C-alpha cells in the first residue's frame, strides 16, 4: 500500500480532535497519542525523502545546464 501523506495528516488531525474532546479515557489518550506520533514519523520520513529527491533533481538540472548560456544573449 502506498503512503498517502494527505490522508495521514487528516488522520492526525482527527486524533488531535478526539484527544481535545476530553471524552477519551487516559488509556485511550495514550493509545491515540502513540498512533499520532507514529503517523508523524511516517510524514517526516516521506518529507525527508521528497526533499532529497528534489535536491537530486535540482543538482541534475544544474549539472545539465552548465554548458548552456555561453554566447546567448536575450536581446
PyMOL commands that set and color helices and strands:
alter all, ss='L'
color gray80, all
select helices_A, chain A and resi 5-21+26-65
alter helices_A, ss='H'
color red, helices_A
deselect
rebuild
show_as cartoon
